[in-house]
Amino acid sequence: VQLVESGGGVAQAGGSLRLSCVASGSLGVVNAMGWYRQAPGKERELVAEFAVGGPINYINSVKGRFTISRDSAENTVYLQMNSLEPEDTAVYYCNLKGTGYFGRYNSWGQGTQVTVSS
């Protein structure tokens, strides 16, 4: 399974960015797709995730500002980030949880840097 992210960059506070993640390979059954982030000196945290057939979860700090969506036909997940804040600065990672021939797996993209200037 390969996850390739794009769309990171630099934005001013109050601006917007849109992240994309394309999944390829032997995905099997996709159980969940989402976005995590890791700021310098901090642990990686969940930003937004949807479980197939289940609810969409957002971390409290991005509710009302970020929107996760998916194009299942293209195995692509998006993260629309509006009203960006300097605290959103981090490396954002795409994540896919699935079940394949050998069982459950948890795959990560390489990460894309998001920098928000004040």
Phi and psi in degrees as a GROMACS rama.xvg file:
@    title "Ramachandran Plot"
@    xaxis  label "Phi"
@    yaxis  label "Psi"
@TYPE xy
-124.55  138.061  GLN-2
-122.584  125.463  LEU-3
-121.141  117.494  VAL-4
-95.9174  155.863  GLU-5
-154.801  164.981  SER-6
104.39  -4.26061  GLY-7
-71.1182  174.118  GLY-8
158.747  -156.662  GLY-9
-112.049  134.554  VAL-10
-138.632  156.059  ALA-11
-85.0683  156.904  GLN-12
-56.2386  134.575  ALA-13
91.4446  -10.0348  GLY-14
-85.3909  -171.608  GLY-15
-134.47  151.02  SER-16
-142.976  154.219  LEU-17
-128.01  122.304  ARG-18
-97.8827  144.87  LEU-19
-127.77  149.986  SER-20
-142.833  122.283  CYS-21
-107.583  127.627  VAL-22
-100.746  139.463  ALA-23
-143.398  165.602  SER-24
104.793  -164.301  GLY-25
-84.1446  86.9253  SER-26
-75.6618  -27.149  LEU-27
66.6601  -131.587  GLY-28
-99.7009  122  VAL-29
-83.1831  122.524  VAL-30
-96.1572  -35.1708  ASN-31
-161.589  148.277  ALA-32
-135.659  145.894  MET-33
-172.341  -171.406  GLY-34
-127.398  136.141  TRP-35
-120.117  166.231  TYR-36
-144.717  154.785  ARG-37
-138.947  116.89  GLN-38
-90.4209  157.629  ALA-39
-55.621  130.101  PRO-40
76.9966  4.80287  GLY-41
-121.464  162.59  LYS-42
-78.3419  156.552  GLU-43
-67.3306  136.464  ARG-44
-131.733  151.327  GLU-45
-70.8453  133.36  LEU-46
-100.196  -54.2289  VAL-47
-157.844  141.58  ALA-48
-154.417  141.21  GLU-49
-120.05  139.139  PHE-50
-95.408  130.374  ALA-51
-58.0341  121.717  VAL-52
80.6469  5.71563  GLY-53
-128.084  -167.69  GLY-54
-80.1897  164.992  PRO-55
-96.1222  131.61  ILE-56
-112.578  135.466  ASN-57
-124.999  144.57  TYR-58
-68.273  145.864  ILE-59
-56.4303  -36.3126  ASN-60
-69.8055  -13.4828  SER-61
-112.508  -3.80751  VAL-62
-58.854  133.143  LYS-63
85.5082  -10.7699  GLY-64
-115.896  -37.0336  ARG-65
-107.296  146.944  PHE-66
-134.937  126.138  THR-67
-98.6538  140.923  ILE-68
-146.055  166.772  SER-69
-143.253  141.964  ARG-70
-110.26  96.2007  ASP-71
-64.6669  -32.4195  SER-72
-65.3082  -30.1599  ALA-73
-103.229  3.46455  GLU-74
50.7333  46.2383  ASN-75
-123.894  139.526  THR-76
-123.888  141.933  VAL-77
-119.935  156.026  TYR-78
-134.89  106.454  LEU-79
-87.538  120.476  GLN-80
-115.551  112.383  MET-81
-113.255  165.55  ASN-82
48.6707  48.62  SER-83
-61.6239  145.98  LEU-84
-122.813  153.039  GLU-85
-53.3908  -30.9293  PRO-86
-68.2661  -10.94  GLU-87
-83.2944  -6.10205  ASP-88
-61.5825  123.537  THR-89
-177.749  171.153  ALA-90
-88.9217  126.282  VAL-91
-101.643  131.537  TYR-92
-117.634  133.323  TYR-93
-81.2929  143.339  CYS-94
-134.803  139.153  ASN-95
-133.476  128.957  LEU-96
-112.89  130.072  LYS-97
-150.765  -179.443  GLY-98
-127.262  119.284  THR-99
-113.639  -164.26  GLY-100
-60.1927  -35.3941  TYR-101
-97.4372  9.13342  PHE-102
115.309  -163.296  GLY-103
-71.9404  147.352  ARG-104
-140.625  163.484  TYR-105
-139.797  107.357  ASN-106
-110.143  148.732  SER-107
-125.719  146.547  TRP-108
-80.5523  179.659  GLY-109
-81.5563  -13.5556  GLN-110
95.9583  146.974  GLY-111
-135.755  133.677  THR-112
-79.8295  132.048  GLN-113
-119.942  123.37  VAL-114
-124.149  124.636  THR-115
-115.009  121.049  VAL-116
-97.4058  146.835  SER-117
